[in-house]
Amino acid sequence: MDNDMDWEEAARMELGPDTLHESQGSHYLDCPECGSPATIENVVQHGRCNGYLDEQVEGVDFDVEKISCTARLRLELAYTSDSEAEE
């Protein structure tokens, strides 16, 4: 993935329980630009949705052929540690 991208300027969205889908063992999100499936693996490895990569997700009724998508995708996991023994 491009490390020279200015991710500070990127649009962001919070993922909820309804934004993650599962199909035949593969988890995916809907690409915010073109709507095609974006498997977690492809987002992490390539930073692109399956439409851009021209890869079909099995069991999903969405034809990804010939989709022009320019979105660069990145997943970010934010976390915090709870303070010890809240009373």
N, C-alpha and C positions, 0 to 999 in steps of 0.2 A: 504494500500500500504506500502511496506517496506520503513521505514524511515531511515534504515541503508544503503541504496543504495548510492553509490558514484556517484551522478548525475553530478558532475563536469566533470567526464571522459566520460559521455554519448555522443553519436553522436547526432547532432541536425539538424533540417531542418526547414526552414521557410515555413509556410503555405500560399498558395496563394488562390485566388478565385476558381481555378479549382481543388484544393485538397479536398474540402469539398463537399460531395455528400448528396443527400436527397432521402430517399425511404420510402414512406408511413408514413411520419411524423417523421422518425428517421434520424438523421444526422450522417454521418460516414466518416471516412478517410480510405485510404488503408494502411494496416499495412506495414511498410517499410521492414520488414523481410520476411513475408510469403505472403503478398499481399491480405490477407483476409480482409473483412470489419472490422473496429474497430469503433464501435459506440462511440460517445462522452460519453454517460452514462457509458459504460463499462471501458473506459480509465480512467475516473474520479474516479469511484467507485472501480475498480479492478486493474487498471494499466495493462490491458491485452487486446488483440484483441479478436474478436468473434471466430476466429479459435482456439485459445488457450482455450477459455471458452466453445467451442463446441456449440455456439448459432447461429442459422440462422437469417439473417436479411431478413425480408419479402420484396419481390419485387426486390431482388438482385440476379442475376443469378451467384451465387458463392456458391458451396457446401463446407461448413466449417467442415464437418465431417472428422475425422482422420487427421487433419493437426497438425503437430508437430511444434510448434512455441515457441521459448524461449524469445522473445522480451518482455521487460518490457517497458511500455509506460507511458508518463506523458505529460500533456498539461501545458504550461506556458503562461500566458498572461503578456506581457510587456506593460508598459504604461508610459507616461510622461504628465505633465500638461503644457498647453500653458501659456506663460507669459500673464499677464493681458493686454488687449487692445493694441495689436500690431498696430502700426501706419505706 
